Amino acid sequence: MLIAALIVAVLGCLFVLFIGARFIVAPRIATAGFGVAEDRRRAFTSIKGIRDITSGIVPLVVLAVAGPHAFGWALLASVITPIGDAIIVATNGGVLVQALSVHGATAAVLILAGIALVLV
């Protein structure tokens, strides 16, 4: 039972990674597949909100069930999000200072805290 659950869970994670990559590589196809019209800004801000809530909860769950060392690894893995956000802001007409000060600073804090926790 454990092996079957792990296989299904890993396959689910890989599928979510595929879906996320598809939003970057083929946004029109991904948007259609998601079920929301491409011009519905509110839908996409809601998606971002849910993503950010999940990005905050998942590492906290790791901390609660696996401790500070695993939490550090989770923080290091989650640094992909603010780095990606900084790139998106900088390459889509956003303010570079904001990309670096908000998203870049978040990435730096996650990296520093993650490394400190991994090394403990």
Secondary structure, 3 states (H helix, E strand, C coil): CHHHHHHHHHHHHHHHHHHHHHHHHCHHHHHHHHCCCCCCHHHHHHHHHHHHHHHHHHHHHHHHHHCHHHHHHHHHHHCHHHHHHHHHHHHCCCCHHHHHHHHHHHHHHHHHHHHHHHHC
